[in-house]
């Protein structure tokens, strides 16, 4: 499946007193990766919500290999595991600028109707956008 890469620098506010990235911030890094993964297909979270679809996280697994520290240039590599159905599943790898693997992760999100709060199938426009590339 298609792969996407984003890069950014660790901000001071994302670290603890030892200058190490606080573990809870990695969930935000993964979100940044999957938002940009969708955007490469012309699909934004904002447009999905405007169309009445939300994507809550239903599963997250992270395997921490090495710490990121203040001012590191990180790269988040995002890959779709399989074509979405009622859920969409991603695999991630986070690297530092020395190309050292810091984190491996998996995240699954459910497609939900915002009015009914019930699971729904992946919208056709999302499937078409992903399939077109």
N, CA, C and O atoms as a GROMACS GRO file, in nm:
protein
  532
    1UNK      N    1   0.085  -0.119   0.000
    1UNK     CA    2   0.000   0.000   0.000
    1UNK      C    3   0.088   0.125   0.000
    1UNK      O    4   0.207   0.118   0.031
    2UNK      N    5   0.028   0.236  -0.035
    2UNK     CA    6   0.104   0.360  -0.045
    2UNK      C    7   0.163   0.404   0.089
    2UNK      O    8   0.106   0.381   0.196
    3UNK      N    9   0.279   0.466   0.078
    3UNK     CA   10   0.358   0.508   0.192
    3UNK      C   11   0.372   0.660   0.186
    3UNK      O   12   0.383   0.717   0.077
    4UNK      N   13   0.371   0.725   0.301
    4UNK     CA   14   0.386   0.870   0.309
    4UNK      C   15   0.488   0.902   0.416
    4UNK      O   16   0.499   0.831   0.516
    5UNK      N   17   0.563   1.009   0.396
    5UNK     CA   18   0.663   1.051   0.494
    5UNK      C   19   0.646   1.198   0.525
    5UNK      O   20   0.634   1.281   0.435
    6UNK      N   21   0.644   1.230   0.654
    6UNK     CA   22   0.648   1.370   0.697
    6UNK      C   23   0.766   1.387   0.790
    6UNK      O   24   0.810   1.292   0.855
    7UNK      N   25   0.818   1.508   0.797
    7UNK     CA   26   0.930   1.538   0.886
    7UNK      C   27   0.902   1.665   0.964
    7UNK      O   28   0.836   1.756   0.914
    8UNK      N   29   0.953   1.670   1.086
    8UNK     CA   30   0.937   1.787   1.173
    8UNK      C   31   1.040   1.778   1.284
    8UNK      O   32   1.098   1.673   1.309
    9UNK      N   33   1.061   1.891   1.351
    9UNK     CA   34   1.154   1.896   1.464
    9UNK      C   35   1.080   1.886   1.595
    9UNK      O   36   0.972   1.941   1.612
   10UNK      N   37   1.141   1.813   1.690
   10UNK     CA   38   1.084   1.801   1.824
   10UNK      C   39   1.093   1.938   1.892
   10UNK      O   40   1.199   2.000   1.897
   11UNK      N   41   0.980   1.983   1.942
   11UNK     CA   42   0.974   2.110   2.014
   11UNK      C   43   1.003   2.088   2.162
   11UNK      O   44   0.979   1.980   2.216
   12UNK      N   45   1.055   2.191   2.226
   12UNK     CA   46   1.091   2.182   2.368
   12UNK      C   47   0.972   2.140   2.453
   12UNK      O   48   0.988   2.061   2.547
   13UNK      N   49   0.854   2.191   2.423
   13UNK     CA   50   0.734   2.161   2.501
   13UNK      C   51   0.693   2.014   2.493
   13UNK      O   52   0.613   1.968   2.574
   14UNK      N   53   0.747   1.939   2.398
   14UNK     CA   54   0.713   1.797   2.382
   14UNK      C   55   0.804   1.706   2.465
   14UNK      O   56   0.789   1.584   2.462
   15UNK      N   57   0.898   1.766   2.538
   15UNK     CA   58   0.995   1.686   2.613
   15UNK      C   59   0.972   1.698   2.763
   15UNK      O   60   0.905   1.788   2.812
   16UNK      N   61   1.030   1.601   2.835
   16UNK     CA   62   1.026   1.605   2.981
   16UNK      C   63   1.150   1.678   3.033
   16UNK      O   64   1.223   1.739   2.955
   17UNK      N   65   1.173   1.674   3.162
   17UNK     CA   66   1.287   1.747   3.221
   17UNK      C   67   1.422   1.694   3.176
   17UNK      O   68   1.523   1.761   3.193
   18UNK      N   69   1.424   1.574   3.120
   18UNK     CA   70   1.550   1.516   3.071
   18UNK      C   71   1.573   1.548   2.923
   18UNK      O   72   1.672   1.505   2.865
   19UNK      N   73   1.480   1.624   2.861
   19UNK     CA   74   1.493   1.657   2.720
   19UNK      C   75   1.448   1.546   2.627
   19UNK      O   76   1.472   1.553   2.507
   20UNK      N   77   1.382   1.443   2.682
   20UNK     CA   78   1.334   1.328   2.606
   20UNK      C   79   1.186   1.347   2.572
   20UNK      O   80   1.110   1.396   2.656
   21UNK      N   81   1.146   1.311   2.452
   21UNK     CA   82   1.006   1.325   2.412
   21UNK      C   83   0.918   1.242   2.506
   21UNK      O   84   0.941   1.122   2.524
   22UNK      N   85   0.819   1.306   2.563
   22UNK     CA   86   0.722   1.240   2.650
   22UNK      C   87   0.644   1.140   2.565
   22UNK      O   88   0.599   1.172   2.455
   23UNK      N   89   0.626   1.018   2.616
   23UNK     CA   90   0.568   0.909   2.537
   23UNK      C   91   0.429   0.941   2.481
   23UNK      O   92   0.395   0.896   2.372
   24UNK      N   93   0.350   1.019   2.553
   24UNK     CA   94   0.216   1.053   2.506
   24UNK      C   95   0.215   1.136   2.378
   24UNK      O   96   0.115   1.138   2.307
   25UNK      N   97   0.324   1.205   2.350
   25UNK     CA   98   0.330   1.288   2.229
   25UNK      C   99   0.338   1.206   2.101
   25UNK      O  100   0.306   1.255   1.993
   26UNK      N  101   0.380   1.082   2.112
   26UNK     CA  102   0.392   0.999   1.992
   26UNK      C  103   0.255   0.974   1.927
   26UNK      O  104   0.247   0.959   1.805
   27UNK      N  105   0.149   0.970   2.007
   27UNK     CA  106   0.014   0.954   1.949
   27UNK      C  107  -0.017   1.071   1.856
   27UNK      O  108  -0.079   1.052   1.751
   28UNK      N  109   0.025   1.192   1.894
   28UNK     CA  110   0.005   1.308   1.806
   28UNK      C  111   0.089   1.298   1.680
   28UNK      O  112   0.044   1.337   1.572
   29UNK      N  113   0.211   1.246   1.693
   29UNK     CA  114   0.296   1.230   1.575
   29UNK      C  115   0.232   1.132   1.476
   29UNK      O  116   0.237   1.152   1.355
   30UNK      N  117   0.172   1.024   1.530
   30UNK     CA  118   0.105   0.928   1.443
   30UNK      C  119  -0.016   0.992   1.375
   30UNK      O  120  -0.042   0.966   1.257
   31UNK      N  121  -0.088   1.074   1.449
   31UNK     CA  122  -0.202   1.144   1.389
   31UNK      C  123  -0.155   1.235   1.275
   31UNK      O  124  -0.218   1.240   1.169
   32UNK      N  125  -0.047   1.306   1.297
   32UNK     CA  126   0.007   1.392   1.192
   32UNK      C  127   0.038   1.309   1.067
   32UNK      O  128   0.010   1.351   0.955
   33UNK      N  129   0.095   1.191   1.087
   33UNK     CA  130   0.128   1.104   0.975
   33UNK      C  131   0.006   1.059   0.898
   33UNK      O  132   0.005   1.064   0.775
   34UNK      N  133  -0.098   1.014   0.970
   34UNK     CA  134  -0.215   0.962   0.897
   34UNK      C  135  -0.298   1.073   0.835
   34UNK      O  136  -0.360   1.052   0.731
   35UNK      N  137  -0.300   1.191   0.897
   35UNK     CA  138  -0.371   1.305   0.836
   35UNK      C  139  -0.306   1.340   0.702
   35UNK      O  140  -0.376   1.363   0.603
   36UNK      N  141  -0.174   1.344   0.700
   36UNK     CA  142  -0.104   1.377   0.575
   36UNK      C  143  -0.111   1.261   0.476
   36UNK      O  144  -0.111   1.285   0.355
   37UNK      N  145  -0.117   1.137   0.524
   37UNK     CA  146  -0.134   1.023   0.434
   37UNK      C  147  -0.265   1.039   0.357
   37UNK      O  148  -0.268   1.022   0.236
   38UNK      N  149  -0.374   1.071   0.428
   38UNK     CA  150  -0.503   1.091   0.361
   38UNK      C  151  -0.500   1.212   0.268
   38UNK      O  152  -0.555   1.208   0.158
   39UNK      N  153  -0.436   1.318   0.314
   39UNK     CA  154  -0.432   1.442   0.234
   39UNK      C  155  -0.366   1.420   0.098
   39UNK      O  156  -0.403   1.486   0.001
   40UNK      N  157  -0.268   1.328   0.090
   40UNK     CA  158  -0.202   1.303  -0.039
   40UNK      C  159  -0.301   1.250  -0.143
   40UNK      O  160  -0.274   1.255  -0.263
   41UNK      N  161  -0.414   1.198  -0.096
   41UNK     CA  162  -0.518   1.148  -0.186
   41UNK      C  163  -0.631   1.249  -0.205
   41UNK      O  164  -0.734   1.218  -0.266
   42UNK      N  165  -0.613   1.369  -0.152
   42UNK     CA  166  -0.715   1.472  -0.164
   42UNK      C  167  -0.827   1.458  -0.063
   42UNK      O  168  -0.935   1.515  -0.081
   43UNK      N  169  -0.805   1.381   0.044
   43UNK     CA  170  -0.906   1.361   0.148
   43UNK      C  171  -0.854   1.423   0.276
   43UNK      O  172  -0.742   1.394   0.319
   44UNK      N  173  -0.934   1.509   0.338
   44UNK     CA  174  -0.893   1.567   0.466
   44UNK      C  175  -0.990   1.524   0.576
   44UNK      O  176  -1.107   1.497   0.550
   45UNK      N  177  -0.937   1.519   0.698
   45UNK     CA  178  -1.024   1.491   0.813
   45UNK      C  179  -1.137   1.592   0.818
   45UNK      O  180  -1.252   1.558   0.846
   46UNK      N  181  -1.103   1.718   0.791
   46UNK     CA  182  -1.204   1.825   0.797
   46UNK      C  183  -1.318   1.798   0.699
   46UNK      O  184  -1.435   1.811   0.734
   47UNK      N  185  -1.284   1.759   0.576
   47UNK     CA  186  -1.389   1.732   0.476
   47UNK      C  187  -1.471   1.610   0.515
   47UNK      O  188  -1.591   1.605   0.491
   48UNK      N  189  -1.405   1.510   0.575
   48UNK     CA  190  -1.479   1.392   0.619
   48UNK      C  191  -1.581   1.431   0.727
   48UNK      O  192  -1.696   1.388   0.724
   49UNK      N  193  -1.537   1.513   0.822
   49UNK     CA  194  -1.629   1.556   0.928
   49UNK      C  195  -1.742   1.643   0.870
   49UNK      O  196  -1.856   1.634   0.915
   50UNK      N  197  -1.710   1.726   0.772
   50UNK     CA  198  -1.814   1.806   0.706
   50UNK      C  199  -1.916   1.717   0.637
   50UNK      O  200  -2.031   1.757   0.617
   51UNK      N  201  -1.874   1.597   0.599
   51UNK     CA  202  -1.963   1.499   0.537
   51UNK      C  203  -2.023   1.402   0.638
   51UNK      O  204  -2.083   1.302   0.600
   52UNK      N  205  -2.007   1.433   0.767
   52UNK     CA  206  -2.071   1.354   0.872
   52UNK      C  207  -2.000   1.227   0.914
   52UNK      O  208  -2.061   1.138   0.973
   53UNK      N  209  -1.869   1.218   0.882
   53UNK     CA  210  -1.792   1.098   0.916
   53UNK      C  211  -1.680   1.136   1.012
   53UNK      O  212  -1.605   1.231   0.988
   54UNK      N  213  -1.669   1.060   1.121
   54UNK     CA  214  -1.555   1.079   1.211
   54UNK      C  215  -1.475   0.950   1.219
   54UNK      O  216  -1.525   0.842   1.184
   55UNK      N  217  -1.352   0.962   1.266
   55UNK     CA  218  -1.260   0.848   1.271
   55UNK      C  219  -1.198   0.834   1.410
   55UNK      O  220  -1.083   0.873   1.428
   56UNK      N  221  -1.270   0.780   1.507
   56UNK     CA  222  -1.209   0.761   1.638
   56UNK      C  223  -1.110   0.644   1.636
   56UNK      O  224  -1.129   0.545   1.566
   57UNK      N  225  -1.005   0.658   1.715
   57UNK     CA  226  -0.907   0.552   1.730
   57UNK      C  227  -0.969   0.439   1.811
   57UNK      O  228  -1.027   0.462   1.917
   58UNK      N  229  -0.957   0.316   1.760
   58UNK     CA  230  -1.009   0.200   1.832
   58UNK      C  231  -0.898   0.105   1.877
   58UNK      O  232  -0.921   0.014   1.957
   59UNK      N  233  -0.777   0.126   1.824
   59UNK     CA  234  -0.663   0.041   1.861
   59UNK      C  235  -0.536   0.119   1.837
   59UNK      O  236  -0.522   0.188   1.736
   60UNK      N  237  -0.441   0.108   1.931
   60UNK     CA  238  -0.310   0.169   1.912
   60UNK      C  239  -0.206   0.083   1.984
   60UNK      O  240  -0.223   0.045   2.100
   61UNK      N  241  -0.100   0.055   1.913
   61UNK     CA  242   0.013  -0.019   1.969
   61UNK      C  243   0.139   0.054   1.930
   61UNK      O  244   0.159   0.088   1.814
   62UNK      N  245   0.227   0.077   2.030
   62UNK     CA  246   0.356   0.140   2.002
   62UNK      C  247   0.467   0.057   2.064
   62UNK      O  248   0.455   0.010   2.178
   63UNK      N  249   0.574   0.039   1.989
   63UNK     CA  250   0.692  -0.029   2.037
   63UNK      C  251   0.807   0.071   2.034
   63UNK      O  252   0.855   0.108   1.926
   64UNK      N  253   0.849   0.115   2.153
   64UNK     CA  254   0.954   0.217   2.163
   64UNK      C  255   1.091   0.150   2.159
   64UNK      O  256   1.123   0.066   2.242
   65UNK      N  257   1.171   0.190   2.061
   65UNK     CA  258   1.304   0.132   2.043
   65UNK      C  259   1.414   0.221   2.101
   65UNK      O  260   1.510   0.173   2.161
   66UNK      N  261   1.397   0.352   2.083
   66UNK     CA  262   1.497   0.449   2.124
   66UNK      C  263   1.427   0.583   2.144
   66UNK      O  264   1.324   0.610   2.081
   67UNK      N  265   1.480   0.665   2.231
   67UNK     CA  266   1.416   0.794   2.262
   67UNK      C  267   1.448   0.901   2.159
   67UNK      O  268   1.559   0.908   2.106
   68UNK      N  269   1.350   0.984   2.133
   68UNK     CA  270   1.371   1.108   2.059
   68UNK      C  271   1.397   1.216   2.162
   68UNK      O  272   1.346   1.211   2.274
   69UNK      N  273   1.476   1.315   2.125
   69UNK     CA  274   1.510   1.422   2.217
   69UNK      C  275   1.483   1.558   2.152
   69UNK      O  276   1.460   1.569   2.032
   70UNK      N  277   1.486   1.661   2.237
   70UNK     CA  278   1.462   1.798   2.192
   70UNK      C  279   1.549   1.831   2.070
   70UNK      O  280   1.668   1.802   2.067
   71UNK      N  281   1.486   1.891   1.972
   71UNK     CA  282   1.546   1.941   1.848
   71UNK      C  283   1.581   1.832   1.747
   71UNK      O  284   1.636   1.863   1.642
   72UNK      N  285   1.550   1.705   1.777
   72UNK     CA  286   1.567   1.599   1.676
   72UNK      C  287   1.477   1.628   1.556
   72UNK      O  288   1.364   1.675   1.571
   73UNK      N  289   1.528   1.599   1.440
   73UNK     CA  290   1.446   1.602   1.319
   73UNK      C  291   1.390   1.462   1.302
   73UNK      O  292   1.464   1.367   1.275
   74UNK      N  293   1.258   1.448   1.318
   74UNK     CA  294   1.193   1.318   1.309
   74UNK      C  295   1.123   1.301   1.176
   74UNK      O  296   1.076   1.398   1.116
   75UNK      N  297   1.116   1.177   1.130
   75UNK     CA  298   1.040   1.142   1.010
   75UNK      C  299   0.940   1.034   1.050
   75UNK      O  300   0.977   0.932   1.109
   76UNK      N  301   0.814   1.057   1.017
   76UNK     CA  302   0.709   0.960   1.041
   76UNK      C  303   0.674   0.898   0.907
   76UNK      O  304   0.632   0.968   0.815
   77UNK      N  305   0.690   0.767   0.898
   77UNK     CA  306   0.656   0.694   0.776
   77UNK      C  307   0.523   0.624   0.803
   77UNK      O  308   0.510   0.546   0.898
   78UNK      N  309   0.425   0.652   0.719
   78UNK     CA  310   0.289   0.600   0.737
   78UNK      C  311   0.253   0.513   0.618
   78UNK      O  312   0.274   0.550   0.503
   79UNK      N  313   0.197   0.397   0.649
   79UNK     CA  314   0.159   0.302   0.544
   79UNK      C  315   0.023   0.242   0.579
   79UNK      O  316  -0.003   0.207   0.694
   80UNK      N  317  -0.063   0.231   0.479
   80UNK     CA  318  -0.192   0.164   0.495
   80UNK      C  319  -0.170   0.014   0.498
   80UNK      O  320  -0.101  -0.040   0.411
   81UNK      N  321  -0.227  -0.055   0.597
   81UNK     CA  322  -0.209  -0.200   0.607
   81UNK      C  323  -0.288  -0.274   0.501
   81UNK      O  324  -0.237  -0.368   0.440
   82UNK      N  325  -0.414  -0.233   0.479
   82UNK     CA  326  -0.501  -0.297   0.380
   82UNK      C  327  -0.612  -0.199   0.345
   82UNK      O  328  -0.633  -0.100   0.415
   83UNK      N  329  -0.683  -0.228   0.239
   83UNK     CA  330  -0.792  -0.139   0.199
   83UNK      C  331  -0.895  -0.130   0.312
   83UNK      O  332  -0.930  -0.232   0.372
   84UNK      N  333  -0.942  -0.010   0.340
   84UNK     CA  334  -1.035   0.008   0.452
   84UNK      C  335  -1.172  -0.054   0.426
   84UNK      O  336  -1.216  -0.067   0.312
   85UNK      N  337  -1.237  -0.091   0.535
   85UNK     CA  338  -1.376  -0.139   0.531
   85UNK      C  339  -1.454  -0.055   0.631
   85UNK      O  340  -1.482   0.062   0.605
   86UNK      N  341  -1.488  -0.111   0.744
   86UNK     CA  342  -1.549  -0.033   0.852
   86UNK      C  343  -1.440   0.035   0.934
   86UNK      O  344  -1.466   0.130   1.008
   87UNK      N  345  -1.319  -0.013   0.920
   87UNK     CA  346  -1.206   0.049   0.987
   87UNK      C  347  -1.092   0.069   0.888
   87UNK      O  348  -1.087   0.006   0.783
   88UNK      N  349  -1.001   0.156   0.926
   88UNK     CA  350  -0.882   0.182   0.847
   88UNK      C  351  -0.762   0.161   0.939
   88UNK      O  352  -0.758   0.212   1.051
   89UNK      N  353  -0.664   0.084   0.889
   89UNK     CA  354  -0.551   0.045   0.971
   89UNK      C  355  -0.420   0.093   0.909
   89UNK      O  356  -0.395   0.078   0.789
   90UNK      N  357  -0.336   0.151   0.996
   90UNK     CA  358  -0.207   0.205   0.952
   90UNK      C  359  -0.093   0.141   1.029
   90UNK      O  360  -0.108   0.099   1.143
   91UNK      N  361   0.023   0.136   0.963
   91UNK     CA  362   0.150   0.099   1.025
   91UNK      C  363   0.240   0.222   1.017
   91UNK      O  364   0.236   0.297   0.920
   92UNK      N  365   0.321   0.242   1.120
   92UNK     CA  366   0.409   0.358   1.127
   92UNK      C  367   0.549   0.318   1.169
   92UNK      O  368   0.569   0.219   1.240
   93UNK      N  369   0.645   0.396   1.123
   93UNK     CA  370   0.781   0.391   1.173
   93UNK      C  371   0.825   0.536   1.192
   93UNK      O  372   0.800   0.621   1.106
   94UNK      N  373   0.890   0.563   1.303
   94UNK     CA  374   0.943   0.696   1.330
   94UNK      C  375   1.094   0.685   1.339
   94UNK      O  376   1.147   0.603   1.414
   95UNK      N  377   1.163   0.770   1.262
   95UNK     CA  378   1.309   0.770   1.256
   95UNK      C  379   1.363   0.907   1.297
   95UNK      O  380   1.294   1.008   1.285
   96UNK      N  381   1.486   0.910   1.347
   96UNK     CA  382   1.553   1.037   1.370
   96UNK      C  383   1.638   1.070   1.247
   96UNK      O  384   1.637   0.995   1.150
   97UNK      N  385   1.710   1.181   1.252
   97UNK     CA  386   1.784   1.223   1.133
   97UNK      C  387   1.908   1.137   1.107
   97UNK      O  388   1.969   1.147   1.000
   98UNK      N  389   1.945   1.053   1.202
   98UNK     CA  390   2.052   0.956   1.179
   98UNK      C  391   1.995   0.826   1.119
   98UNK      O  392   2.066   0.727   1.104
   99UNK      N  393   1.867   0.830   1.086
   99UNK     CA  394   1.795   0.716   1.029
   99UNK      C  395   1.787   0.597   1.125
   99UNK      O  396   1.782   0.482   1.083
  100UNK      N  397   1.786   0.628   1.255
  100UNK     CA  398   1.768   0.525   1.356
  100UNK      C  399   1.619   0.506   1.382
  100UNK      O  400   1.547   0.604   1.400
  101UNK      N  401   1.574   0.383   1.385
  101UNK     CA  402   1.434   0.354   1.412
  101UNK      C  403   1.406   0.380   1.560
  101UNK      O  404   1.468   0.319   1.647
  102UNK      N  405   1.312   0.469   1.588
  102UNK     CA  406   1.277   0.504   1.726
  102UNK      C  407   1.150   0.433   1.773
  102UNK      O  408   1.143   0.385   1.886
  103UNK      N  409   1.050   0.427   1.684
  103UNK     CA  410   0.920   0.373   1.723
  103UNK      C  411   0.859   0.297   1.605
  103UNK      O  412   0.868   0.340   1.490
  104UNK      N  413   0.798   0.183   1.636
  104UNK     CA  414   0.712   0.112   1.542
  104UNK      C  415   0.572   0.117   1.602
  104UNK      O  416   0.556   0.101   1.724
  105UNK      N  417   0.471   0.140   1.519
  105UNK     CA  418   0.336   0.153   1.574
  105UNK      C  419   0.232   0.103   1.474
  105UNK      O  420   0.256   0.095   1.354
  106UNK      N  421   0.116   0.072   1.529
  106UNK     CA  422  -0.001   0.037   1.451
  106UNK      C  423  -0.120   0.112   1.511
  106UNK      O  424  -0.130   0.125   1.633
  107UNK      N  425  -0.208   0.160   1.425
  107UNK     CA  426  -0.329   0.229   1.470
  107UNK      C  427  -0.445   0.186   1.381
  107UNK      O  428  -0.431   0.176   1.259
  108UNK      N  429  -0.559   0.161   1.444
  108UNK     CA  430  -0.683   0.134   1.370
  108UNK      C  431  -0.786   0.237   1.413
  108UNK      O  432  -0.796   0.272   1.531
  109UNK      N  433  -0.860   0.285   1.315
  109UNK     CA  434  -0.966   0.383   1.339
  109UNK      C  435  -1.094   0.331   1.276
  109UNK      O  436  -1.090   0.264   1.172
  110UNK      N  437  -1.207   0.360   1.338
  110UNK     CA  438  -1.337   0.317   1.285
  110UNK      C  439  -1.404   0.433   1.214
  110UNK      O  440  -1.398   0.547   1.260
  111UNK      N  441  -1.467   0.404   1.102
  111UNK     CA  442  -1.550   0.504   1.035
  111UNK      C  443  -1.684   0.509   1.109
  111UNK      O  444  -1.751   0.408   1.123
  112UNK      N  445  -1.721   0.628   1.157
  112UNK     CA  446  -1.842   0.643   1.237
  112UNK      C  447  -1.931   0.753   1.179
  112UNK      O  448  -1.882   0.858   1.137
  113UNK      N  449  -2.060   0.729   1.178
  113UNK     CA  450  -2.158   0.830   1.140
  113UNK      C  451  -2.171   0.927   1.258
  113UNK      O  452  -2.201   0.885   1.370
  114UNK      N  453  -2.148   1.055   1.234
  114UNK     CA  454  -2.150   1.154   1.342
  114UNK      C  455  -2.288   1.176   1.401
  114UNK      O  456  -2.299   1.216   1.517
  115UNK      N  457  -2.393   1.150   1.324
  115UNK     CA  458  -2.529   1.169   1.375
  115UNK      C  459  -2.574   1.053   1.463
  115UNK      O  460  -2.638   1.073   1.566
  116UNK      N  461  -2.540   0.932   1.422
  116UNK     CA  462  -2.589   0.814   1.492
  116UNK      C  463  -2.486   0.753   1.589
  116UNK      O  464  -2.519   0.670   1.673
  117UNK      N  465  -2.361   0.798   1.575
  117UNK     CA  466  -2.250   0.738   1.651
  117UNK      C  467  -2.240   0.587   1.629
  117UNK      O  468  -2.204   0.513   1.721
  118UNK      N  469  -2.272   0.543   1.510
  118UNK     CA  470  -2.267   0.401   1.473
  118UNK      C  471  -2.158   0.382   1.366
  118UNK      O  472  -2.134   0.471   1.285
  119UNK      N  473  -2.094   0.266   1.367
  119UNK     CA  474  -1.995   0.236   1.263
  119UNK      C  475  -2.060   0.231   1.124
  119UNK      O  476  -2.175   0.190   1.109
  120UNK      N  477  -1.984   0.274   1.026
  120UNK     CA  478  -2.029   0.270   0.886
  120UNK      C  479  -1.914   0.218   0.800
  120UNK      O  480  -1.799   0.212   0.844
  121UNK      N  481  -1.946   0.181   0.677
  121UNK     CA  482  -1.842   0.141   0.582
  121UNK      C  483  -1.762   0.265   0.542
  121UNK      O  484  -1.810   0.378   0.549
  122UNK      N  485  -1.641   0.240   0.501
  122UNK     CA  486  -1.557   0.348   0.449
  122UNK      C  487  -1.632   0.417   0.335
  122UNK      O  488  -1.681   0.350   0.244
  123UNK      N  489  -1.641   0.551   0.338
  123UNK     CA  490  -1.711   0.621   0.230
  123UNK      C  491  -1.650   0.590   0.093
  123UNK      O  492  -1.528   0.576   0.079
  124UNK      N  493  -1.736   0.581  -0.005
  124UNK     CA  494  -1.692   0.550  -0.142
  124UNK      C  495  -1.589   0.650  -0.192
  124UNK      O  496  -1.494   0.612  -0.260
  125UNK      N  497  -1.607   0.781  -0.160
  125UNK     CA  498  -1.513   0.880  -0.212
  125UNK      C  499  -1.372   0.859  -0.155
  125UNK      O  500  -1.274   0.893  -0.220
  126UNK      N  501  -1.361   0.803  -0.035
  126UNK     CA  502  -1.230   0.772   0.022
  126UNK      C  503  -1.170   0.652  -0.051
  126UNK      O  504  -1.053   0.655  -0.090
  127UNK      N  505  -1.250   0.547  -0.071
  127UNK     CA  506  -1.201   0.429  -0.143
  127UNK      C  507  -1.159   0.464  -0.285
  127UNK      O  508  -1.056   0.417  -0.333
  128UNK      N  509  -1.239   0.548  -0.351
  128UNK     CA  510  -1.205   0.589  -0.488
  128UNK      C  511  -1.076   0.668  -0.492
  128UNK      O  512  -0.994   0.650  -0.582
  129UNK      N  513  -1.058   0.757  -0.395
  129UNK     CA  514  -0.935   0.839  -0.392
  129UNK      C  515  -0.812   0.752  -0.370
  129UNK      O  516  -0.709   0.771  -0.435
  130UNK      N  517  -0.822   0.656  -0.278
  130UNK     CA  518  -0.709   0.568  -0.248
  130UNK      C  519  -0.679   0.477  -0.368
  130UNK      O  520  -0.563   0.454  -0.401
  131UNK      N  521  -0.784   0.427  -0.432
  131UNK     CA  522  -0.767   0.336  -0.546
  131UNK      C  523  -0.715   0.406  -0.670
  131UNK      O  524  -0.651   0.343  -0.754
  132UNK      N  525  -0.741   0.536  -0.684
  132UNK     CA  526  -0.703   0.609  -0.804
  132UNK      C  527  -0.553   0.629  -0.817
  132UNK      O  528  -0.504   0.646  -0.928
  133UNK      N  529  -0.481   0.628  -0.708
  133UNK     CA  530  -0.336   0.653  -0.713
  133UNK      C  531  -0.259   0.530  -0.743
  133UNK      O  532  -0.136   0.534  -0.751
   0.00000   0.00000   0.00000
